[in-house]
């Protein structure tokens, strides 16, 4: 995918596995902040409301998303804002 692809309302990525709904990942962004990514593949589960990430990536994501908010972390896995 290119930067131009990301400007569209719907973004498509090729499926990289025949066994799971998964795609390759090179980077992730929240706004203009590029998150560190320590994996090279993402598996999507449209039936779950949970998001599984390596701990290091999760902490970076939560830090960025909650930067300007007063939030508390419960056991490092659940954040309440």
LINZICOR-V95835 format. One line per field, one symbol per residue. phi: phi as a letter, one per 20 degrees, with the letter a starting at -180 (. if undefined). Layout:
phi->???
This chain:
phi->.dgfgfeffdddcffdbedcfccfcdabccmeeeefcdcdbcdecfedddcdcggfffffffgffdgdceccddlmcccdd
